[in-house]
Amino acid sequence: MIEHRPFASLGHMKLDWLDANYHFSFANYHEPARMSWGALRVWNDDVIQPGTGFPPHPHDNMEIITYVRSGALSHRDSMGNEGVTGAGDVQVMSAGRGVRHSEYNQGAEPTHSFQLWIQPGEVDGEPYWANAKFPKDDRAGKLVVLASGRKEDRDAGALPIRQDARLIAATLAPGQAVTHRLDAGRGAYLVAASGAIEVKGANGAAAVLAERDAAAIHSEPEFTITAREAAEIVMVDTV
C-alpha cells in the first residue's frame, strides 16, 4: 500500500513567527487516522521567521530529529550543548529521562525544517544531543542513512537514536531512480522535500508526490522512487 498524503491535507497552524504543517496529530490538529506511522509519532514541516524560535521547553522519552531544509537552527539545552545545524544537515536529541532545549533561527532569512519525533525503544536513558553535516552531493543518486538505531549505520556515520528506525535521504536528478527494500513488519514514511517524484511499489501501488507531499507505505517488500524533476527526498523506515 502507498497512501498519498498531499501537503494541502496536512494539519496547519500559523503564528506571526511560525508556519507549521503537521503530518500527524499535534498541538491543535487532531486526526484519529493520522496519529502515527509505526514508531514515527511526529513529522512537522516548519517555517521559522528570522530572529524567532522555540524558547526553552522540556521533553522526555522521545527521539527528536531535526532536518534543516534551508537556513539554520541554533540549539541550546540543559545538558550544556550548543550548536548550529545548517541546510541539509541533521541534529538528534534523545530526550531520555528529561531535558530542556531551545531552537532559534538567528539568521536573516526564514528557516525551513522538518522536526520528527520517534518513540524510543527504551525509556529513561541518559539524554544526549548531536548534530552532523550531510553534504547533499554525498547522497546524489543514492539513499544515505542520516540517523539510525542500528549499529552498522552508526558505524558508517549515521547519528544514533534509541529505536530500530532509520532516517534516510537522497538527492535525485530528473529521471534518476532509487529503490528501497522494506523488511516484513516495517513501514516507511516518505516526503518530497523538494521537486516532484513518483513512487511505485513491488505490488503495483503507485503515487506521484509534489513538493512537500508525503507517502505512507507498508506491505510493499520494496518500492522505487523516480524523480520527475530535480528532487530531494527524506524518509523514515520504522517498526
Secondary structure, DSSP 4 states (H G I P E B T S, - for coil): -EEEE-GGGSEEEE-SSEEEEESS-BTTB--GGGS-BTTEEEEEEEEE-TTEEEEEEEE-S-EEEEEEEESEEEEEETTS-EEEEETT-EEEEE-TT-EEEEEEE-SSS-EEEEEEEE--SS-S---EEEEE---GGGGBTS-EEEEESSHHHHHTTPEE-SSSEEEEEEEE-TT-EEEEE--TT-EEEEEEEES-EEEEETTS-EEEE-TT-EEEEES-SEEEEEESSSEEEEEEEE-
